[in-house]
Amino acid sequence: MASVGKLLLRRHDEMFHPFEIALCGLSGSGKTTLVEKLIRHFRADGFEVAALKHGCHRFDIDREGKDSDRFGKAGATPVLIADREKEALISSGTGRLDIAGSTLAADLLFIEGLKELPVPKLLLIDARCKILPSLESGAIPEVLALVHDGSNDGLERFDLPLFHRDDVPSVSAFIAEFFRTQANNTPLNGLVLAGGQSSRMGHDKAQLRYHEASQLDRTAALLGGVCDEVFISCRSDQFDRYSEAGLPGIADSYLDLGPLGGLLSAQRHAPGAAWLVAACDLPFIDEPVITALQAGRNPFRFATAFIADSWGRPEPLLSIYEPKSRRRLLERHASGNDSLRSFLMNSRVQFIEPNDASKLRNVNDPAAMDDALRTIGKGGE
């Protein structure tokens, strides 16, 4: 049976959600009760949890006392339920109803059922161990651990972690560690937004020098301190202009979308990576700012962003966008909304209060540039 580490290396895409886990077993093994307890536990830890109930029987939506009703009362939002004939999504009126096939806003997804599908899972062992032949034959893939009712004789031969189904703290800690390992295995790439029109500035903002290095070189160096790789985002005809930086470039494949086009192009290049995006018009950012953003990152949200002003608006051009944001960004683009700030304000995002909001100032015109040069020249960096 594969170990957790090998499963993480082998999995390239999620079935339903980036952070998902299934609880599987035969009828009467305690799946619903354990899922219900886990939902309450993780909600108490600050996570937003969705639940998917899958069974082979026909269902009635959200009937009192049924599994979907119990998951909803435990705090799952939304609750999804499916059988062989139909599917349903049950929302509690939060205003964030996700149409079928869209990315769930929840941080985590707990699934009851789907034991035959390649979803990481805990397998609940029934009292008569009738599920074990299917486990031994390999018909149940990606089992992370076994959950029993106290009768665990012979289960050691599977070389998997064993938990009593009433030991919710231990089961929760195991699941939390699994999700943390997934999050830690997600690469963090840097993306320097260069090559814009710079119509108000009248000069290429990436090549301006407020410090010893150009804005392009300085921004790339700052990102390089926390990122696995750093890339330049620009049009394909601008690669030669920025070749001296010695960094790989990602050409805009989504044209005329501004910063959104650069981000979507980077996400197409490496869809499994998180992207720390930084624009070249932020001459006051420094190592502590980048370190604070990286340290405050919440990989279970769509993004992590600074609050940029007293109105509570986020700074979209110095933010970390997680892999699951890609689908949501594409959905918003398809609906005609290409604003990254609007995306941050209307999605489940981790917001950070900066120690010094003045370091997030954008410099986009000659007057602001002259002021920035005077401030930095006086040691105001």
C-alpha positions in Angstrom: 0.0 0.0 0.0 1.4 3.4 -1.0 2.7 5.8 1.7 1.4 9.3 2.0 4.6 10.8 0.6 4.4 8.6 -2.5 0.8 9.4 -3.0 1.6 13.1 -2.9 4.4 12.7 -5.5 2.1 10.6 -7.7 -0.9 12.9 -7.7 -0.8 15.6 -10.3 -4.4 16.9 -10.2 -7.3 16.8 -7.7 -10.6 15.1 -8.4 -12.8 17.8 -7.0 -10.8 20.2 -4.9 -7.1 21.0 -4.2 -7.5 20.0 -0.6 -9.8 17.0 -0.5 -10.0 13.8 1.5 -12.6 11.0 1.4 -13.9 8.8 4.2 -15.0 5.4 2.8 -16.4 2.2 4.0 -19.4 -0.1 4.0 -22.8 0.9 5.5 -22.7 1.1 9.2 -19.0 1.7 9.6 -19.4 5.2 11.0 -18.5 7.3 8.0 -21.2 10.0 8.4 -20.7 10.4 12.1 -16.9 10.9 11.7 -17.3 13.3 8.7 -19.7 15.3 10.8 -17.2 15.5 13.7 -14.4 16.4 11.4 -16.4 19.3 9.8 -17.0 20.7 13.3 -13.4 20.3 14.3 -11.9 22.0 11.2 -14.5 24.8 11.3 -13.5 25.5 14.9 -9.9 25.8 13.6 -10.9 28.6 11.2 -11.3 26.6 8.0 -14.3 26.8 5.7 -15.3 23.3 4.8 -17.4 21.8 2.0 -18.8 18.3 2.0 -19.7 15.9 -0.8 -22.0 12.9 -0.1 -21.9 10.2 -2.7 -23.9 7.0 -2.5 -25.4 4.3 -4.7 -28.9 4.9 -3.5 -31.4 7.6 -4.7 -31.6 10.6 -2.5 -34.0 13.3 -1.3 -32.3 16.7 -0.9 -31.5 17.8 2.6 -34.2 15.8 4.4 -34.1 16.1 8.2 -31.7 13.6 9.8 -30.2 12.5 6.5 -26.4 12.7 5.9 -26.5 15.9 3.8 -28.7 17.6 6.5 -26.2 16.5 9.2 -23.2 17.8 7.3 -25.0 21.2 6.8 -25.8 21.5 10.4 -22.2 20.7 11.3 -21.2 23.8 9.3 -20.3 22.5 5.8 -20.8 25.1 3.1 -21.8 24.1 0.5 -23.0 20.5 0.8 -22.9 18.4 -2.4 -24.7 15.1 -2.9 -24.8 12.7 -5.8 -26.1 9.3 -6.8 -26.1 7.4 -10.1 -28.9 9.5 -11.5 -28.5 13.1 -10.3 -26.4 15.6 -8.4 -27.3 18.5 -6.2 -25.5 21.4 -4.5 -27.0 22.7 -1.2 -26.1 26.2 -0.1 -27.2 28.0 3.0 -27.9 31.3 1.3 -24.4 32.8 1.7 -24.5 34.5 -1.7 -21.5 32.4 -2.8 -23.4 29.6 -4.6 -21.0 27.8 -7.0 -22.5 26.5 -10.2 -21.8 22.9 -11.0 -18.1 22.4 -12.1 -16.8 25.7 -10.6 -14.1 25.9 -8.0 -15.5 25.6 -4.5 -14.8 28.6 -2.3 -14.3 26.4 0.8 -10.8 25.8 2.0 -11.2 22.0 2.4 -13.5 19.3 1.0 -14.6 16.2 2.9 -16.1 13.4 0.8 -18.2 10.5 2.0 -18.0 7.6 -0.4 -16.2 7.2 -3.8 -14.0 4.5 -2.5 -13.2 3.2 -6.0 -12.0 6.6 -7.3 -8.4 7.9 -7.0 -9.1 10.3 -4.1 -6.9 10.2 -1.0 -9.0 8.5 1.7 -9.4 7.0 5.1 -10.9 3.6 5.0 -13.4 2.7 7.8 -13.3 -1.0 8.6 -16.7 -2.5 9.4 -17.2 -4.9 12.3 -17.0 -8.0 10.1 -14.1 -6.7 8.0 -16.1 -7.3 4.8 -14.3 -4.3 3.2 -10.8 -6.0 3.5 -11.0 -8.2 0.4 -11.5 -5.1 -1.7 -8.5 -3.4 0.0 -6.3 -6.4 -0.5 -7.2 -6.7 -4.2 -6.3 -3.1 -4.9 -9.8 -2.1 -5.8 -9.7 0.8 -3.3 -6.8 3.2 -4.3 -5.0 5.9 -2.4 -5.8 4.7 1.1 -3.9 6.8 3.7 -5.0 5.2 6.9 -7.4 2.7 8.4 -10.1 3.6 10.9 -11.5 0.8 13.1 -14.0 0.4 15.9 -11.5 -1.2 18.3 -11.3 -4.6 16.6 -8.0 -4.0 14.8 -6.5 -7.5 15.0 -4.7 -8.2 11.7 -4.9 -4.7 10.4 -1.2 -4.1 11.1 -0.3 -6.2 8.0 -1.4 -3.4 5.7 1.4 -1.1 7.0 -0.9 1.9 7.3 -1.6 4.2 10.2 -4.5 2.9 12.4 -7.0 5.1 14.3 -10.0 4.4 16.4 -13.0 6.0 14.9 -13.8 7.8 18.2 -10.3 9.3 18.4 -11.3 12.4 16.5 -8.3 14.5 17.7 -5.8 12.0 16.3 -7.7 11.6 13.1 -8.0 15.3 12.7 -4.3 15.8 13.4 -3.4 13.2 10.7 -5.7 14.9 8.1 -4.3 18.3 9.0 -0.7 17.1 8.5 -1.7 15.6 5.2 -3.1 18.9 4.0 -0.1 20.8 5.3 2.2 18.5 3.4 0.2 19.1 0.2 0.4 22.9 0.8 4.2 22.7 1.5 4.7 20.7 -1.7 3.2 23.5 -3.8 6.0 25.5 -5.5 6.0 29.2 -5.0 7.1 31.0 -8.1 7.7 34.7 -8.6 6.3 36.8 -11.4 7.7 40.3 -12.2 5.1 42.2 -14.2 7.0 44.1 -16.8 6.3 45.3 -20.3 3.2 47.3 -19.7 2.3 50.3 -21.8 3.5 52.8 -19.2 1.4 55.4 -20.9 1.2 57.8 -18.0 4.8 57.5 -17.0 6.2 57.9 -20.5 9.0 55.5 -19.8 9.3 51.8 -19.3 8.7 51.4 -15.5 10.7 48.2 -15.4 13.9 50.0 -16.5 13.6 53.0 -14.2 16.2 53.2 -11.4 15.2 54.5 -8.0 18.0 52.4 -6.4 21.3 51.2 -7.8 19.5 48.4 -9.8 16.7 48.8 -12.2 13.2 48.1 -11.0 13.1 44.9 -12.9 16.4 43.6 -11.4 15.6 44.8 -7.9 12.0 43.4 -7.9 13.3 40.0 -9.3 16.0 39.9 -6.6 13.4 40.5 -3.9 11.2 37.7 -5.1 14.2 35.4 -5.5 14.7 35.6 -1.7 11.4 33.6 -1.1 10.5 32.0 -4.4 11.6 28.7 -6.1 11.9 30.4 -9.5 11.4 33.9 -10.8 10.0 34.8 -14.2 9.4 38.0 -16.2 6.0 38.6 -17.5 5.9 40.6 -20.8 4.9 40.4 -24.4 6.9 38.1 -26.7 8.3 41.0 -28.6 9.8 42.5 -25.4 12.0 39.5 -24.5 15.1 41.1 -26.0 14.5 44.3 -24.0 14.8 42.4 -20.7 17.3 39.8 -21.7 20.1 41.3 -19.6 18.1 40.3 -16.5 19.0 36.7 -17.2 15.6 35.5 -16.2 13.1 33.2 -18.0 10.2 35.0 -19.6 6.6 34.1 -19.9 5.0 35.7 -22.9 1.4 37.0 -22.5 -0.9 34.4 -24.1 -4.0 36.3 -22.8 -3.7 39.6 -24.7 -5.0 43.0 -23.7 -6.1 41.9 -20.2 -3.5 43.9 -18.3 -2.1 42.2 -15.2 -4.7 39.5 -15.3 -3.3 38.4 -18.7 0.2 38.1 -17.2 -1.0 36.1 -14.3 -3.2 33.7 -16.4 -0.3 33.2 -18.7 2.0 32.3 -15.8 -0.7 29.9 -14.4 -1.0 28.3 -17.8 2.8 27.8 -17.8 2.8 26.2 -14.4 -0.7 25.5 -13.2 0.4 23.6 -10.1 2.4 26.5 -8.7 1.4 29.4 -6.5 2.5 32.8 -8.0 3.9 35.7 -6.0 3.1 38.6 -8.4 4.9 41.9 -8.1 4.7 44.9 -10.4 7.6 47.1 -11.4 5.9 50.3 -10.2 6.5 49.6 -6.5 9.9 51.2 -5.7 9.4 51.2 -1.9 8.9 47.5 -1.3 11.8 45.8 0.4 12.9 42.5 1.8 10.7 42.9 5.0 7.6 43.5 2.9 8.2 40.4 0.8 9.0 38.3 3.8 5.8 39.4 5.5 3.8 38.5 2.5 5.4 35.1 2.3 5.1 34.5 6.0 1.4 35.4 6.0 0.5 33.2 3.1 -2.5 31.0 3.5 -2.3 28.3 0.9 -5.9 27.1 1.6 -7.4 30.4 0.4 -7.5 31.7 -3.2 -4.8 34.3 -2.5 -2.9 36.2 0.1 -2.8 40.0 -0.2 -1.9 43.2 1.7 -4.6 45.7 2.6 -3.2 48.7 0.7 -5.2 51.7 2.1 -7.5 53.0 4.7 -10.5 51.9 2.7 -9.6 48.3 3.1 -8.8 47.7 -0.5 -6.2 45.0 -1.3 -3.1 45.5 -3.4 -3.5 43.0 -6.3 -0.1 43.7 -7.8 1.8 42.4 -4.8 0.0 39.3 -3.9 0.3 35.5 -3.8 -2.2 33.7 -6.0 -2.8 30.0 -5.2 -3.2 27.3 -8.0 -7.0 27.1 -7.4 -7.4 30.8 -8.2 -6.8 30.0 -11.9 -10.2 28.5 -12.5 -12.0 31.2 -10.6 -10.1 33.9 -12.5 -11.0 32.3 -15.8 -14.7 32.2 -14.8 -14.7 35.9 -13.9 -13.0 36.7 -17.2 -15.6 34.8 -19.0 -18.3 36.9 -17.2 -16.5 40.1 -18.3 -14.7 41.0 -15.0 -10.9 41.3 -15.5 -10.1 43.2 -12.3 -7.7 41.5 -10.0 -8.7 43.8 -7.2 -12.3 42.9 -7.6 -11.3 39.2 -7.5 -9.5 39.7 -4.2 -12.4 41.6 -2.7 -15.0 39.1 -3.7 -13.2 35.8 -3.0 -12.0 33.9 0.1 -8.6 35.6 0.5 -6.1 35.9 3.4 -5.6 39.6 4.0 -2.5 41.0 5.8 -2.2 44.4 7.4 1.2 45.9 6.4 3.6 47.3 9.0 4.0 50.3 6.8 1.4 50.9 4.1 3.5 53.7 2.5 5.8 51.0 1.1 3.0 49.8 -1.1 2.7 53.1 -3.0 2.4 52.7 -6.8 4.5 55.1 -8.9 2.8 55.6 -12.2 3.5 59.1 -13.5 6.4 61.6 -13.7 5.3 63.6 -10.7 5.1 60.5 -8.5 8.4 59.4 -9.8 10.1 62.6 -8.9 8.6 62.4 -5.4 9.8 58.8 -5.0 13.3 59.7 -6.2 13.5 62.5 -3.6 12.1 60.3 -0.8 14.5 57.4 -1.6 17.4 59.8 -2.1 16.9 61.2 1.4 17.0 57.7 2.9 13.3 57.2 2.9 13.5 53.7 1.6 
